[in-house]
């Protein structure tokens, strides 16, 4: 059901209650609006996160509104019983702790639960995102085999959902893993493949990350 449909349901429930005295639809209408509010909170949080990622020059600063937006979305999704939405909100909370605050310890439980709920809900897109960030955490902790497993599974799911720029992004992580394990030629070949995929899909930000990875590898 679209946001417009949910808002229309609330309007109809209001009119039914006011003009006919039938309040039976108010509860459902409120739940529908909770779902809309959750979607909006999540979308606003993602915009703030994108601004953080896109910051250039001075070090990016966390927007204090970002985490409360994701946490509000999580509460509302739980209220309406939306498992898929809950998985996505948990992912973004985990991503913020990992990527913005550099706190894997706090991020991991959110990412792990996000991955489980996304799998239960059949949301391969969010499952792929959670797996990617679980792989990043494993890499940082020196658990290289685990990191590779997560990134490869994330890439498989991203291919299934058509997110090829995301596959290229994961390949950067796989290249760093290969380099860390002394397989420099494999790392460079992986970056070459990632570059071709990213360029063919106009993923210019990913291309920049690949070029940075080449200098480090």
C-alpha positions in Angstrom: 0.0 0.0 0.0 1.4 3.4 -1.0 1.7 6.4 1.4 -1.1 8.1 -0.5 -3.4 5.1 0.1 -2.6 5.1 3.8 -3.3 8.8 4.1 -6.5 8.4 2.2 -7.5 5.6 4.6 -7.0 7.9 7.5 -9.1 10.6 5.9 -11.9 8.1 5.2 -11.7 6.8 8.8 -12.0 10.3 10.1 -15.1 11.0 8.0 -16.7 7.7 8.9 -16.2 8.5 12.6 -17.4 12.1 12.5 -20.3 11.7 10.2 -21.5 8.1 10.8 -20.3 7.6 14.4 -18.3 4.5 13.4 -14.9 4.6 14.9 -13.9 1.0 14.0 -11.5 2.2 11.3 -9.4 4.6 13.4 -7.0 2.0 14.8 -6.1 0.7 11.4 -5.8 4.2 10.1 -3.4 5.1 12.9 -1.2 2.1 12.1 -1.2 3.0 8.5 0.0 6.5 9.4 2.7 5.0 11.7 4.0 3.1 8.7 4.1 6.3 6.6 5.9 8.1 9.4 8.4 5.3 9.7 9.1 5.4 6.0 9.6 9.2 6.1 11.9 9.1 9.2 14.1 6.4 7.5 14.2 8.4 4.3 15.3 11.6 6.1 18.0 9.7 8.0 19.3 8.3 4.7 19.6 11.8 3.3 21.6 12.9 6.3 23.8 9.9 5.9 24.4 10.6 2.2 25.4 14.2 3.1 27.9 12.8 5.6 29.4 10.5 3.0 29.5 13.2 0.3 31.3 15.7 2.5 34.7 16.8 1.0 37.4 19.0 2.4 37.0 19.4 6.2 36.3 16.2 8.2 32.6 15.3 8.1 30.6 15.9 11.2 27.7 13.6 12.4 24.3 15.3 12.1 22.7 14.8 15.6 19.3 14.3 13.9 20.4 11.1 12.0 20.4 8.5 14.8 17.1 9.7 16.3 15.4 9.4 12.9 16.6 5.8 12.4 15.6 4.9 16.0 12.1 6.4 15.6 11.7 4.5 12.3 12.7 1.3 14.2 10.1 1.9 17.0 7.3 2.6 14.5 8.1 -0.4 12.3 8.0 -2.6 15.4 4.7 -1.1 16.4 3.1 -2.0 13.1 4.8 -5.4 12.9 6.8 -4.6 9.8 9.8 -7.0 9.9 11.3 -5.8 6.6 11.2 -2.2 7.8 12.7 -3.2 11.2 15.5 -4.9 9.4 16.3 -1.8 7.3 16.1 0.5 10.3 18.5 -1.8 12.3 20.9 -1.8 9.4 21.1 2.0 9.3 21.6 2.2 13.0 24.4 -0.3 12.8 25.8 1.5 9.7 25.9 4.8 11.6 27.7 3.3 14.6 30.2 1.6 12.3 30.8 4.2 9.6 30.2 7.5 11.4 31.2 6.7 14.9 33.8 4.0 14.2 32.3 1.7 16.8 32.0 -1.8 15.6 31.2 -3.2 19.0 28.0 -1.2 19.2 27.2 -1.7 15.5 27.5 -5.5 15.3 24.3 -6.5 17.2 22.3 -4.2 15.0 23.8 -5.5 11.8 23.5 -9.1 12.9 19.8 -8.8 13.7 19.2 -6.8 10.6 20.7 -9.6 8.5 18.5 -12.2 10.2 15.3 -10.3 9.9 16.0 -9.3 6.3 16.6 -13.0 5.5 13.3 -13.9 7.2 11.4 -11.1 5.3 13.1 -12.1 2.0 14.6 -8.7 1.5 17.9 -9.6 -0.3 18.8 -5.9 -0.7 19.0 -5.2 3.0 20.5 -8.6 3.7 23.3 -7.8 1.2 23.9 -4.4 2.9 24.1 -6.0 6.4 26.5 -8.7 5.2 28.7 -6.1 3.6 29.1 -4.2 6.9 29.5 -7.5 8.9 32.4 -8.2 6.4 33.9 -4.8 7.1 33.8 -5.5 10.8 35.3 -8.9 10.4 38.1 -7.4 8.3 38.9 -4.8 10.9 39.1 -7.5 13.6 41.5 -9.6 11.5 39.0 -12.4 10.8 39.8 -12.5 7.1 38.1 -15.7 6.1 34.9 -14.6 7.8 35.2 -11.2 6.1 35.6 -12.8 2.7 32.6 -15.1 3.2 30.4 -12.1 4.1 31.5 -9.9 1.2 31.1 -12.8 -1.3 27.6 -13.5 -0.1 26.8 -9.8 -0.1 28.0 -9.6 -3.7 25.9 -12.6 -4.7 22.8 -11.0 -3.4 23.7 -7.6 -4.9 24.0 -9.3 -8.3 20.6 -11.0 -7.8 19.0 -7.6 -7.1 20.8 -5.8 -10.0 23.1 -3.7 -7.8 26.3 -4.1 -9.9 27.9 -0.8 -8.6 27.5 -2.4 -5.1 29.2 -5.5 -6.4 32.1 -3.3 -7.6 32.2 -1.7 -4.1 32.4 -5.1 -2.4 35.3 -6.0 -4.7 37.3 -3.2 -3.2 37.0 -4.9 0.1 37.9 -8.3 -1.4 41.0 -6.7 -3.0 42.1 -5.3 0.4 41.6 -8.8 1.9 43.7 -10.4 -0.8 46.5 -7.8 -0.3 46.4 -8.4 3.4 47.0 -12.1 2.8 49.9 -11.4 0.5 48.0 -12.0 -2.8 48.9 -8.7 -4.4 48.4 -9.8 -8.1 44.9 -11.1 -7.2 44.1 -7.9 -5.4 45.1 -5.8 -8.5 43.1 -8.0 -10.8 40.1 -7.7 -8.6 40.4 -3.9 -8.7 40.7 -4.0 -12.5 37.4 -5.9 -12.7 35.7 -3.6 -10.2 36.9 -0.6 -12.2 35.3 -2.0 -15.4 32.0 -2.7 -13.6 31.9 0.7 -11.9 32.8 2.7 -15.0 30.2 0.9 -17.1 27.5 1.8 -14.6 28.5 5.4 -14.0 29.5 4.7 -10.4 32.0 7.6 -10.2 32.3 7.6 -6.4 33.1 3.9 -6.5 35.7 4.5 -9.3 37.4 7.1 -7.0 37.6 4.5 -4.2 39.0 2.0 -6.6 41.8 4.4 -7.6 42.6 5.1 -3.9 42.7 1.3 -3.3 45.2 0.9 -6.1 47.7 3.2 -4.5 47.3 1.5 -1.2 47.6 -2.1 -2.6 
